[in-house]
C-alpha cells in the first residue's frame, strides 16, 4: 500500500498533554430515550489512540444510537462526549472534523461515479486539489476500488458499494473512526479488505469503534470489547480478559418438547438451567458431563435430539453474563 491511510497526528485541536493525546474518545454518562423507551442508560466508554474497540450487543442494545450520538447525528439526553480533547456537544464542527463515520446504511449517490462520490465527501471534509486527489488514490488502493472509480456506484455490487461507502469515511484521516456494521451483507472479499484497513488504521494511530454482530471479526481484529446490553456496558476488556473472567464451557442438550432439569453431578445444581427445549449445563469438563448426564435422563433420553459443546469464548462470556446465546445475526437464542 502506498502512503499512510491515517496521519497518526490527525487533525489538531491545539496543544495536548500526552495523556490527553492518547485518549481519543471519552464518553461519560451517556443517556438517550425515545419516549418511555430508554436506549442508552448511562454509558461510559474510553478509546485510546491505536485501539480498536468492538461494540457488541444484540439488536436493540443501543449500538447504533451510541455511534450516531458520538458522530454528532443525534442528540443525547445527558452525558458528555469528548473527542481528542474537544467537547463534541459544545464544538460539534471541530469534533466532526476529527471523526469518520461509515454507518450501517449506505450513503452513496448511485448516479455518480465512485470517484465523484469520493470527491464530494472529501470536499465536505475540507480536502481540496492535489491533497484530495492523493487521498482518493490512497483509499482506493487500500480498499481495492481503483478499477471502479469511473463507474456509477449504482452499477456496483453490494460489496463494492460498501467499500466506496467506507472509503469516504477515511479520506480526511480521522482521529476517530466509527464503523457501524461495516461488513453487514458484505462478501468475503470485501470483509477481508475492510478488516485489513481497520487493522492498518489502528496501527497508524487512529482510535476505532467497530460495531458488529460477528464475534469472529472481533478476534480477527485483535479488538478489545465493550459489551452493550439494554443500553448499558456490562463488560469491557480484551477478549482474553473477558473469557478468563466470565466464561465457562457448557454442554447443551436439545430435546423434542420441554427439556428436563437433570443434573448428574451432585453439588452442581446452580450450573444447570432449562430454556424451553434446551438443557444447558456449565462445566469445566464437557466430556465427563455428557457421559454422566445421558444415563441420568432416564425415559427423557428418548426425546434427546442433539448435544452440543459450547467452548469458552466471547459467545460463552455473553451467555454467562446474560443467560442467552449470541447469534451472528444479532438475534438471541
Buried (B, 14 or more C-beta within 10 A) or exposed (E): EEEBBBBEEBBEBEEEEEEBBBBBBBBBEBBBBEEEEBBBBBBBBBBBBBBBBBBBBBEBBBBBBBBBBBBBEBEBEEBBBBBBBBEBBEBBEBBBBBBBBBBBEBEBBEEBBBBBBBBBBBEEBEBEEEEBBEBBBBBBBBBBBBEBBEBBBEEBEEBBBBBBBBBBBBBBBBBBBBBBBBBBEBEEEBBBBBBBBBBBBBBBBBBBBBBBBBBEBBBBBEBBBBBBBBBBBBBBBEBEBBBEEBBBBBBBBBBEEBBBEBBBBEEBEEBBBBBEBBBBBBBEEBEEBBEBBBEEBEEBBEBBEEBEEBEBBBBBBBBBBBEBBBEEEBEBE
